[in-house]
Amino acid sequence: MFLKSNGSFLLSRILIIILLLCGFSMLFSQESGYEIFLNDVIRLLTERNYTAALALFNDLPPEYSGNTDVRILRAIILNSAGRTSEAVQAANQILASESNNTEALMVLADAAAIDGRERDRRNFLERVLTINPSHVRALTDLGNLSLGNQNLFVAGTYFDRALAAEPDNGEALVGRAVVYRYQREARRSEQLLDRAVSLYPGWARPLQERARLYRSGGFLEDALEDLNDAILIEPYNGWMFVDRGLVLIDIGRKQDALIDFALAAEYEPELFLAYVYSAGIREELGDYDGAIQDYIKLTAIRPEYYFGFESLGALYMHKKQWAQARNAFLSAWEQIPSDNTYALLTALCWMRSDGQAAPRQYLAAVLRNAPRNTLEYNMLRLYHDLSGDLDVVVRVESETDVNTKARMLFYLASYYDIRGNRTLADRYYLMMQDIGDPYYVEWRLNEWALKERGLGIRAFNE
């Protein structure tokens, strides 16, 4: 996850070490073999061909391969290739003889970041700062960590320290600008991003962040222009297409946004937000089959994202694919078993798929853990027993919480629909429509039921 979403992070590490190597190569300016090696490494790193770049180190003579900078470069490339355990081993070998080598410690910090060990990463970065309090990359990394944790004040402090040490540092300029954006200091954010764009014309991230700033301020055409330029620099960065897709939605070009979300998913198949936004547009445009495919993909990537299963289940209900809807809601319930909404939806679809048969074993398990003094418990009991509806009707109609009442009216209507009492089903579908909140999934399901039954949007007693 870290490697895929932060490609520029590791590439920046590589480019910095390449600069060190370029300086190192001046000592060997007469030796063309090293120059060829260096040029080949730069070319392969630019192509992200890490395997081939690593293979080049095998043929280096000892006077080169034993150099510390060369060993650190190899360790960085190992991190970039996802071979973090080898990178850690290489860095520790350097630290065994050079305990204060901050670049080796940065390799360990990067490996911890890739492996998702945030505490270890922070410890290594702080250790770097104890050796060199003005180490700019450690400061910017700690700034980004704090930014990710929404600790804006601390993040700003780290970026300010980095800029004090290196006023033109790109990561620090962009990071501080992002903090300013979150703090609603748009002008200061724009000034730093303008500077970063000017200083680093071949770097896409300042353009991307400036586009986000412009979008947040409503300057959509400016945002679109920056993202077009950023994509020219990094044409295979999925996040760029997600950002541009969002701007296109704001402009009203939803079909073009769909193309961008598809490209984002093509270049980075694990980028689940591309499927989230694509599915939302397809639903809005009535392409339910396309939305279903998007939800299938995003729930495969993020099974803990139960809202994806909720939407998938609702669309399957709309298509009357009851078994598939049941399975989707069951998956949502498994992620958050305390939410009896998903239990009710699972049971409802189960009953429709099995011709009124109550899923007694499942509902019995749900009822054991459901709070007994709630209306949801009584509705679950009704679905389990298939009797006692009059008592539930009284409880629903006397419920004082508007949203709870509306949602339970939908389940009451569905119960009567399944049991073949169309008159009562129509009554409660219409009652729910009059008081329901469109935020809830039951509202959308109720609207579809009303449309299917040919019922107008009106109060039942009119």
Long-range contacts (C-beta under 8 A, 24 or more apart in sequence): 1-116, 1-270, 2-113, 2-114, 2-115, 2-116, 3-80, 3-82, 3-114, 4-268, 4-270, 4-271, 5-239, 5-271, 6-113, 7-48, 7-237, 8-203, 8-204, 8-205, 9-110, 9-113, 10-76, 10-79, 10-80, 10-110, 11-45, 11-80, 12-170, 12-171, 13-76, 13-79, 13-80, 13-106, 13-110, 13-137, 14-45, 14-73, 14-76, 14-77, 14-80, 16-137, 17-69, 17-72, 17-73, 17-76, 17-103, 18-42, 18-45, 18-73, 20-69, 20-73, 21-69, 21-70, 21-73, 24-67, 24-69, 24-70, 28-64, 33-61, 34-64, 37-64, 41-73, 45-77, 45-80, 48-80, 50-77, 50-80, 50-81, 51-81, 53-77, 54-78, 54-81, 68-94, 68-98, 68-101, 69-103, 72-101, 72-103, 72-104, 72-107, 75-104, 75-107, 76-107, 76-110, 79-107, 79-110, 79-111, 79-114, 82-114, 84-111, 84-114, 84-115, 87-111, 100-131, 102-128, 102-131, 102-132, 102-135, 102-138, 105-131, 106-137, 106-138, 109-138, 109-141, 113-141, 118-145, 121-145, 134-161, 134-164, 134-165, 136-162, 136-165, 136-166, 136-169, 136-171, 136-172, 137-171, 139-165, 139-172, 140-169, 140-171, 140-172, 140-175, 143-172, 143-175, 143-176, 143-179, 144-171, 144-175, 147-175, 147-178, 147-179, 152-179, 152-182, 152-183, 155-179, 156-180, 156-183, 168-195, 168-199, 170-196, 170-199, 170-200, 170-203, 170-205, 170-206, 173-199, 173-206, 174-205, 174-206, 174-209, 177-209, 177-210, 177-213, 178-209, 181-209, 181-212, 181-213, 181-216, 186-213, 186-216, 186-217, 189-213, 202-233, 203-233, 204-230, 204-231, 204-233, 204-234, 204-237, 204-240, 205-230, 207-233, 208-239, 208-240, 208-243, 211-243, 211-244, 211-247, 212-243, 215-243, 215-246, 215-247, 215-250, 220-247, 220-250, 220-251, 221-251, 223-247, 224-248, 224-251, 236-267, 237-267, 237-268, 238-263, 238-264, 238-265, 238-267, 238-268, 238-271, 238-274, 239-264, 239-268, 239-271, 240-264, 241-267, 241-274, 242-271, 242-273, 242-274, 242-277, 245-274, 245-277, 246-277, 249-277, 249-281, 254-281, 254-284, 254-285, 257-281, 258-282, 265-297, 270-301, 272-297, 272-298, 272-301, 272-302, 272-305, 275-301, 276-308, 279-308, 279-311, 283-311, 283-315, 288-315, 288-318, 288-319, 291-315, 292-316, 292-319, 299-331, 303-331, 303-335, 304-335, 306-331, 306-332, 306-335, 306-336, 306-342, 307-332, 309-335, 310-342, 310-441, 311-441, 313-345, 313-349, 314-441, 314-444, 314-445, 316-349, 317-349, 317-445, 317-448, 318-445, 318-448, 320-352, 322-349, 322-350, 322-352, 322-353, 323-349, 323-353, 325-349, 326-350, 326-353, 337-366, 337-369, 338-369, 340-366, 340-370, 340-374, 340-376, 340-377, 340-380, 341-376, 341-407, 341-441, 341-442, 343-370, 343-380, 344-376, 344-379, 344-380, 344-383, 344-411, 345-441, 347-380, 347-383, 347-384, 348-383, 348-411, 348-414, 348-418, 351-383, 351-418, 352-418, 356-386, 356-418, 356-419, 358-383, 358-384, 358-385, 358-386, 360-384, 375-399, 375-404, 375-408, 376-404, 376-408, 379-408, 379-411, 379-412, 382-415, 383-411, 383-415, 386-419, 389-415, 389-416, 402-435, 402-437, 403-436, 403-437, 403-440, 405-435, 406-432, 406-435, 406-436, 406-437, 406-440, 406-442, 406-443, 407-432, 407-436, 407-440, 407-442, 409-435, 409-436, 410-436, 410-442, 410-443, 410-445, 410-446, 411-442, 413-446, 413-449, 414-449, 417-449, 426-453, 426-455, 426-460, 427-460, 429-453, 429-455, 430-455, 430-458, 430-459, 430-460, 431-460, 433-457, 434-459, 434-460
